[in-house]
C-alpha cells in the first residue's frame, strides 16, 4: 500500500501485519459496548457517548428508550423530559437538542428509517463521521474506520499516523490497513486504550505491542 507523506513510522506492511496479528490474539471478539435494538437507538446512543462512558450511556438509554424507542416518539418528546433523562451524560442541553432534531429529520426526510449512506447520515444533527461510521459498521455491515479519542490517540502513539485531524487519520488508516480489518482494528484500539494505553499513564511494561511501538516509555 502507498505510504502518504504524513504516515507515521509504522505505516509499513510488515509492521501492520504484526500489529493486526497481536491485536487479534488479544481481542479476538470485539463488539460495540453500547446497548441498542435498532440502528436508530445505536445512532442516538453514539451521539450521547461524546465525553461520556459507554456504561453511563447504557444506564441512560435504558430509561430513554423505554419511553421513546423510535424516531417518531423521540421527535415528539418534550425537550425538558429528554434533558432530564440524559442529564448525567454531560453537555445535556446540546445533546438533547441534537437527538430530538435528529429524530425529527429522520421522520421528515427519511420516512423514519436511518439512512445507510455516510453522506446522508452526516446531514443529521449531531452526527459526524465517527458516529456515522459506528452505525454503518455495526448495523449495516460496512467496513469502516471509527476514529474516536482512543483510536486518534493510539494511531499517533503507535506510529500509524502523524495527523491531528481525525478525518485525515481515518482516511490514512483506511489506506494502510487492509479493508477486511477496518471494523476490528477500530474496536481493538479502543479496547487497548481502555485497558493498557491510558492517555495519562500508559502501561508500557504490560503492553504486547511494546517492541514495535515508537513511543514506548513516553508519557
N, C-alpha and C positions, 0 to 999 in steps of 0.2 A: 504493500500500500504506500501511496505517496506521502511523504512527510512534509507537513506545512512549515512555513518559516517560523511559526510561533510554537511548534510542537515542543514538548518537553524532552529531556534527555532519555526518557524511557519509551519514547514513541518508536520502538523498534519491534519488528515482528517476533523475534526470538524472545525478547523480554515480555512482550504482550502474551505470548503463548504460556510462559511460566506463570505470569500473573493470573491468567484465567484458570489455569490448572489448579493453582493453590486456592484461589477463591472458591472454585467449585468443590474442592475437597473439604474446605472449612464450612462452607454454606451450600450444601447440595440442594436444599429445597428452600426457596425464598418466595415469600408472598407478601402482599401489602398487609400492614397491620391495622388498617382502617376497616372497621366493620361496615358492611353495606349489603343490600339485597338487590339493588338495581344500579345501572350506570348513573342515574340522577343522584342517588344517595352517595355514591362514591365521589361524584363531582362536588357536591355540597360539603362533604366531609373533608375533601382535599383543600377546598377554599378555606375552611376553618382551621386547617392544620398549620397554617402560617404562624410561626412564632409560638407554637403550642405542641405539646407532646401528643402522640397518637393515642395513648391511653386516656388522656383527658378528653380528647375529641370523641372517643368512643363512649365515654360517660355522657357527654352532652348529646350526641346523636341518638342515643338510646331514648332520650326524652323527646328530642326534636322530631324524630321520625315516627314516634308513636302518635304524635298529634298531627304532623304534617309530612306524610310519607312520600308525596309525589309533587310534581311541579304545580299542578292545579291548586292543591291545598296550601302549599307554601307561598305561592304567588298571592293568595288571598289572606294570608295570615297577618294579624295585626303586628306592626313593626315593634311595638313595645313588648309584645309577647316573645317575638324572636330574640330581641335584645336580652330579655330576662333569662331565657333558656341558655343562650350561648355566652353569657357574660364571662364565665370562667375561662374561656378560650383566649381572652385578651383581644384588644382592638375591636371590641364587640360592636361599636357603632358602625364602623366601616364594613365589617364582615356582614352584619345584619342587612345593611343597605345593599351590598353586593349580592348576597344569596337570594334576597327577595326579588331584586331586579333580574337576576339570572333566571330564576323560576318563571318570572313573567315573560321574559324574552323567549324562553323555550316554549311556553304556551302560545305566544303570539306569532312567532316566526317559524317554529319547528314542530307545530302540531303536538306539543307535549312530549316529543321524543328528543333525547340528547343526540346531537349530530356526531358522526364518527370522524369527519374531516377536520384536521387541525386548524385549517383556515377559518372554518365556521365555529369551531369550539372557542377559538381565541377572540371571537367577537362578543362572547358572553361576558357580562360584568364580573370582574374578579377572577377571570380565567386567563392565565398566561400560558406560556409553552410548557412549563413544568406541570401544572395542573392538567392541561390538555393531554400531555403525554402519559400521565398516570392513568387517566380514563381510557385512552386509546390502547394502552398496553394491557391493563387488567380486564377491561370489559369487551374490547373489540379484537383482541389478539394481535395487535400491531406490534412490530418490533420497534421500540423507541428507546431513547436515552433520556432519562429523567434527571435533570441537574438540580438537585436540592442543595441545601447548605453543606451536607456531608459530601456529596459527590463533587461539588465545586471545590471544596477544601482538599479532599483527598486526591483529586486529579492533579492538583498542583504539588502536593506533598510527594506523591508517587512519581512525579516527573512525567506525567502524561500530557500535561498542558501548561502553558505559561500565561494563558489568558486570564483576565479578571472578569470579563463579561460572560455570564452564564450561558448565553445563547451561543457565543463563539466556542465555549467549552463543549457544549452539546454537539455542535457540528464537527468539531475536531475529534471528539471521541467517536463519532459515527464514522469518521474517516480511518481511524487507526484500529478500531475494534471490529472484529467480524460481526456482521449483522445478526447472526444466529445467537450471539451472546449479549446483545444490547439490553434486553429486558433484565436478564440475570445480573449483569455487572452493576446496573444502577442500584438494585436492591442489595447486592453483596457489598458494595461500597458503603451503603447506608448502615448495614449491619456492622461492618468493620469500624466505621466511625463511632458507632454507639458502644461497641464492645472494647475496642483497643485503641484506635487512633483518635483519642479525645482532642478537642480543639485546644484546650489549655495545657494539658499534660498527657501527651501520647505515651502509651506503654510500649515503647520501642523494644525493650528487652523481652517482651512477650509476643512480639509480632512475627507472624510466619512469613512476612514479606521483608524482613529486616535486611537481608543481604542484597536485595535488588532495589531498596528504597534510597534515593539520592539525598533525602533529608533526614535520614535516621540519626537519632541522638540529638536532634534540634527541636526545641520547643516551638 
